[in-house]
């Protein structure tokens, strides 16, 4: 496949999977839960391992799991593009920053930051996302909200934002490396904790483009998400027959 960004640039997927998933109510981290016979993290990594536009993967896991992941991820499943496994931090933002610092990227490389527990992302969106990042420097996957959103304070509605302007942010979120690293370092310096990586660039006044995705790009967060993910995988498998 011809390079989408030029021969001198690399595309690196940074996969934060250092969360403990307390809302899952399980002793097992949600990235290690069984999904269609394989760990959730396996399905996520496979998306980027198989896509020709991805040069390498930096996986971010809890510090205590770094060595185990070398055997249970790289060796067991043969993920050749996972060349860096980095210890995460206390918050997701800390883990992503550690991944950015540990992924050995150059200033004009592109990094795609993708949640380790989003195993159903459609890889067909990677090329148009990379094109947007190349043109704009920063772009994310998102979907327009379907429901009316209420802003609530102390149990009372204080505003109803116009739904036509509201989008639900997903991952991957793609950035030129120097832009996102600087945003993370500025946020760390200022003690600022954002809700996603794009919000750190927004805070610095950097425009971020949006590519429409779809609702199947599920983030596994609560027990109810697992049977939905199982059903979506089964549906995809049937459609491939």
Secondary structure, 3 states (H helix, E strand, C coil): CCCCCCCCCCEEEEEEECCCCHHHCCCCCHHHCEECCEEHHHHHHHHHHHCCCCCEEEEEECHHHHHHHHHHHHHHHCCCCEEEEEECCCCHHHHHHHHHHHCCCCCCCEEEECCCCCCCCCCCHHHHHHHHHHHHCEEEEEEECCCCCCEEECCEEEECCCHHHCEEEEEEEEEEHHHHHHHHHHHHHHCCCCCCHHHHHHHCCCCCEEEECCCCCCCCCCHHHHHHHHHHHHHHHHHHC
